[in-house]
């Protein structure tokens, strides 16, 4: 085996937040200064304004800010009435929080394999998982990498069993399924504003969306220890509030989100063109109408680790999302899953690699990344 020399003609990180910040710095500083001068940091007018704006953007009746995307999932499950021993069906291929939130409440994750085209939960496998889960209370559909899951059959599956359908839209703000925005199709949508997301805070942050006024009221109570009246607690909730500083930052960024999304989509189209003859598998369009927002641009190759080393040696940042499917995580060993149970998820864990896709990439950057993949010796 020939070891490639380490060369760094160019540096292209997986994500560049400095460039984005430099373009909106004055807007952000003005918004943050406004909050600091008000000395009102918890709940209040700034958060309420952001919640209205994001509800309008997601085409939902209500939005409820919280402290993180993980907390959004936990709060959604609490609002759905999930209790210890209940079963919650979800994908085996996602970030850990999707299943961790279920286990956090003492409930049991029931995994289903994913579709090899969209990487999202396969409705047929989801139905099979529901059928073998007599204590099923909810179903979590993940919109992975910015592309929507196939929600029509999932809504039917949840409806037939009376399950609460929760959308994990942490990576998919602005994504659409048959003309409907992610987060407004199931009963509850969950979003993350972690710095790697398309709409990102300057720290942690999360949010829930719903069309149901009763669910929204319960979520607002659950995020403040289950209280609707000071020192009176209808439920045992948690402390999970999106603070006013983050809300102010997010209000600024929300004004730019569609433009950033269009650039991500343009970057994806250019990758598709330049990598057409590369020895890798490219993202394929879903077999249903969607608006993909490309939180990640993920290729597949059986030589994933060698390709990643090659890219790093030439100054290009990449990431593996995710190297171990959820059903094989050590903390879930008691659930009895084994290697081979979910072959699509397991193959993706070994073969997927995320390339830089952030809006500020130049065409030259994308050409450089694509050239490394197209010309790489196999």
N, C-alpha and C positions, 0 to 999 in steps of 0.2 A: 504493500500500500504506500502510495506517494503522499507525503505530508505537504500540504500547501503552505507556501510562505505566508506570513502574516503581512497583509498590506492594508492600508487605510487611505485610499485615494479620496474617500468621501465619508462623511458621518451622517447617517440617516437613522435617528432613533425610532423605536416603535411608536412613540408618542412624544410630541413636542408641545408642551403647554406654555413655554416661555414665549414663543412666537405669537400664539393666540392672545396671551395676556398683554403683550406689547401693543396690540391693535385696539384693545378695549380698556387699557389701563386707566385713562382719565374718567371714563364712564363708571368704572368699578369704584375708583377712589371717591368719586362724588357720592355714589350710592352708599358706600360704607361710612363716609363722613356723616351723611344724613342720619344714619342709624346711631352712630356714636354720639352725635350731638343731641339726639332725642333721649339717650340713655334708657331706651326701651328695647330690651334684647330678647325677651321670652314671649312667644305668641304675639298678639297685638296687630296693629294695622299693617305693618310691612308683610308679615306672613299672610294675613288675610288677603291682601292685594295679590300676592304671588299665587295663592291657592285659587283665586278667581281666574287669574290669567292662565294658569296651567290647566284648569278645568276646561276653559274655552279652547285651549290648544288641543287637548285630548278629546274634545267633544263629549265631555261628561258633565253631569249636573253638579258633581261635588268633587273636591280634592282636599286631602287632609295631609299636611306635612308631618314628617317624623324625622328621627335622628339618622336613619340609615336605610339602605335597601333591605338589609337583613331584618331590621325592626319592622319594616313594612310587611314582610312576609309573616312574621310572628303576629303582628296586629291583625292581619287579614285572617289568619287561622283562628285567632281568638274570637274575632267578630263572627266567624263562621260557626262558632260553637264547638270547635275541636277540643276534645278532652283526652286525658290519658287513656290509652288503649284503642282509641279510634284509628282508623286507617286512612291515609291520604295517598292517592295515586299521583305519581309524577314521573318525570324522565330520569333515566339513568345517566344522562350525559348533560351536565350543567355545572355551574359553580356550586360549591359545597353548600352555600346558604340555602339553596332551594330545599334540600333534604334536611339540613341542620335545623332549620326553623321548625320543621315537623317534629323532629326528635326533641327539640327544646321544650315542647309542650307535653312530652310524654306520649305522643302519638307515634304511629308506626308508618314509616315510609314504605310504600309498595311501588316498586319500580317497573317501568315499561321501556322497551327499546325505542330507538328513534328511526325516523325515516332517513335513508341514505342520501336523499337529495337535499332536503332542508335542514337536516340534523336536529329537527324538532320532534317531539313525541309523536310516534306513529299511532293514529287513531285506532287502528285495528288492534295493536298491542295494548293500547290504553283500555279498550273495551274488554280484552281478555283479563287485564289486571283488575278491573272493576268486578268482573264476574267471579273472581276468586277471592274477593274481599268483602265478606259479609258485614264488617263494621266500617265500611267506607263512609266518610263524612264529606270529603272534599277532593277535588282534582286540581292540581297545579299544572298549567300549561306554560312552558317557557318559550319566549320568543327569542331564540338564541342568535347572537351575533348581529341583531338588528332586523331579522326576518321573522315574519309572523308564522306561528303554528297554524295548522289547518283547523280553524275554530268551528266551522259548521258541524262536522261530525262530533267534535268534542262537546259542543253545546248540547247536541242530541243525547250523547252518552250521559252527561251530567244530569240532564233533565229527566231521563228515564229512571235514574236511580235517586233522584232528589239530592244530588250532590251540589255543594257550592263550588262554582268554577272560578278559580283564582288565576289571573294572568300574572306571571312573573315577567314583567316588561322592563326589567332593570337595564337591558341593553337595547331597548327598542322604542325610545320615545319618538313619536312621530311616525312610526311604522304603521302600515295599514293592511287590513285584510278585507278584500272585496269592498273597498271604499270606506271601511270603518276603522277608526284609530285604535291602536293597541291600548289596552287599559279600559276600554269602554264596551267590550264585547261580553266578557264574563261578568259575574256579580261584583268582583273587586279586582282592580289592577294595582300592581306594585312596581314602583320605580326606585332607581338608585341614582344619586348624584355624585357618586364616587368620582375622583378626578379623571379616571379613564373613560368615563361615559360621554356620550355626545353632548349632553347638557350636564355640565359638571360644576360642583361647588368648589370653594376654596377650602376643602376639608371633606367631612362626611355630611351626608344628607340623604333623605328619602321622602317618599310621598305615596299616598294611596288615592285611587280614583274609584268612583262608583256612581251609578245612576239612582241609587236607592237612598232616600233621605234618612231612613231608620239606620241603615248600615253606616252612613256618614256620621250620624250623631253618636253611634256606639264607638266608632273609631276615634272620634274626638275625645270621648271620655276615656277610652282605654289607653290613649297616649299620655294621659295625665293621671295615672294610678286608678283608672276606672271611675273618675269623679266628674259629675256634672254640676255639682255645687260644692263650694269650698269646704273641705274636711268631711264631706259626705261621699261615700264610695259605693256606687251601685254594683261594681264588679272589682275584681282584683286585676288591675291593669299593670302597666309599666311606665317608666319615665322615659318618654321618647318624643322629644319636640324638635322640630326644625327651627333653629334660632333665627332671629331677625337679620343678623349679619349675613348668614348664608342665603336667606330669602332675598335680600337686597342684591347680592351678587348674581343669583339665579335669575332675577327679574331682568337684569342687564343682559345676561347671556341669552335668555329666551328670545329677545328681540333679534338675535343673530342666528338662531338655531336653524331656520329653514335655509338660509344661505350656506351655512356650514354643511348641512345635510346634502344640498345640491352639489357641493364640492366633493364630498365623500362619494356620492353616486357617480360623479364624473371621473374621479380617481379609479373607481371600480371598473367603469367602462374602459378606461385606458389600459388598466391591467389586463382585462379580458382580451383586448386587441393585441397587446404586445406579448402576451404569454400564450397566444393561440397555439404555438408550436413548441412550447416548453414541455419538458418531460415531467409535468405535474398535472394533477386534476384540479380544475378551477371550479369555483362556486357555480352551481347551476340554478336557473330560475325555478321557483316553485311552480307546481302544476295548477296553481290557482292565482287569481289576481291579488297582487301584493304591492306595497311600497316598501322596499328594503332600504334601511337607513345606514347600513354598513358601519355598525360600531366596530366590527372586525371584518377584514378580508382574509378568508381562511382557505388555503390550498391543501391538497392531500398528496402525499408521496410516501412510498414505502421506505424511502431513504431519508426520512424526516430528520434524523439526528445529524447525518452527514450534510444535508442541505443547510441545516441551521448553523453548523460549524462553518461552512463555506460562506454563508451570509455574514456571520460575525467577523470572520477574518477580513472581510471587505468593508467593514464599518456599518453594516445594516442590522438594526435591531429587529428581532422577531420574538415570538412567544408561543408557548404551547398551551392551548386552552382545549382540553384539560387532560393531563397525562394519566389520570386514573379515574375510571368511571365510578359513579357514586356507589353502585352495588358492591364494588370491591374495596371500598374504603375500610380500613381496619376497625373503625368505630361501629360499623354496621355488620360486622362478621356474625353477630348473633342472629341476624335475620335469615341466615342460611343460604345466601346466594353464593354462586361459584363462578369461576372463570368459564366462559362459554355460554352463560345464561342469556346474555344480550350481545350477540356478535357484532352488530353494527356499532354500538357504543364502544365496544372494546377495540374494534378496528380504528375508529376515529381517534381514540386515545393514543394510538400508536402512530398515526399517519398525518394528523392535522398540524398546520403551522400557520400562524397569523403574521401577515406582512404589514408594514406601515400603511395606514389609510387615512390619517388625520387630514383635515381640510387644508392645512397650510403646505402640504407637499406640492412641489413644483412638477411640471411635466418631465423635466430633466431628472428629478429624483426618481420618479416612477420608471422612467426609461433605464436608469442605472440599476435599480432593483430588478427589473424585468430582464435586463441583459445578463445579470449574474445567474439568473435561473435558466435562461435559454441557452447560455453558452457553457454552463457547468459540465465538466467531464463526468461521465457515468461509468 
